[in-house]
Amino acid sequence: MTSLNISLIRKSILFLAAAMLSISAMAADFNQTQRLANQGDAQAQRDLGFMYRYGYGIPQDYAKALEWYTKAANQGDAQAQRDLGTMYDYGNGIPQDYAKALEWYTKAANQGNPAHQYLLGVDYYFGQGDEKENQDYAKALEWYTKAANNGDVGSMINIGKMYYYGTGVRQDYAKALEWYTKAANKDYGSGSAYHLVGEMYFNGEGVHQDYAKALEWYMKGANKKVPSAQEAIGDMYYSGTGVRQDYAKAFEWYKKSSSLGYIIPKLKIADMYYQGKGVRQDYTEALKIYRPLADKGVSSAQFNLGLAYYEGKGVRQDKAVAKEWFGKACDNGEQAGCDNYRILNQ
């Protein structure tokens, strides 16, 4: 028997042993949870509801899940109340019932947990189902405010956005800035809030325009690895707005921003390779970025790929292929693609 076969057998034995231990552990976990649940322990009842709902170590059973969630919820367990609400919301093994869902969501939120208050705000903000039943911006604001007053940063940001866009309230940039700043000034800080505050200083919304302040706030967000803040700093260096124009620094910040897979900074990096700004001109590197994005339907990448084939940069010149990519860009809403397709089609 070869050493490879012996190795595979050993791995199989280890896998089976691990699986048996896992099943044994889940069975013990279920038995212990069931025992406590039968003794009236609300947390165990909620956990048992979870196990039945998702088939955790036992066959999935929505009726049993509903039964145990209801027992825990009736004892005042807020998480069970929230979970029970989601079962009615999504119709998990029961007829979908938005009114029942909202009733249980509200019971959970009324216990003062900011996370549940925030979620109830979300429920009212977006409404339930395709018809957006129960959508109520005033109620959303009410619950976001309760959660915000209990320290929930997400609610502070959402209130800020409601004032910024005038959703359910009179548009008020000053109030939006106030709430964004509250979120940013929490002890642990909110990276996205830093970027939002920076945007308002950059655009002069609700405050005097101040590029230095904008950069200061963007930097706070960038230091927390917020891609939008990193991209915003790159934009400032690229355009020379509030700072000395520096393409190399812009490229550096776009690279940081694109590290989490964000498309816009990736496109900006590709453009800089194509144009040779802040980096040595390299059509091949630009096309390495454009092509996969173009294949995914990103219109500006499709247009730029068409341009590369039209100009013969990084690829052999091929106006037929260029026309094809311009057409795809046009189909995805890129007007320049439509214009170039028309010219090549004549």
Secondary structure, 3 states (H helix, E strand, C coil): CCHHHHHHHHHHHHHHHHHHHHHHHHHHHHHHHHHHHHCCCHHHHHHHHHHHHHCCCCCCCHHHHHHHHHHHHHCCCHHHHHHHHHHHHHCCCCCCCHHHHHHHHHHHHCCCCHHHHHHHHHHHHHCECCCCECCCHHHHHHHHHHHHHCCCHHHHHHHHHHHHHCCCCCCCHHHHHHHHHHHHCCCCCCHHHHHHHHHHHHHCCCCCCCHHHHHHHHHHHHHCCCHHHHHHHHHHHHHCCCCCCCHHHHHHHHHHHHCCCCHHHHHHHHHHHHHCCCCCCCHHHHHHHHHHHHHCCCHHHHHHHHHHHHHCCCCCCCHHHHHHHHHHHHHCCCHHHHHHHHHHHC
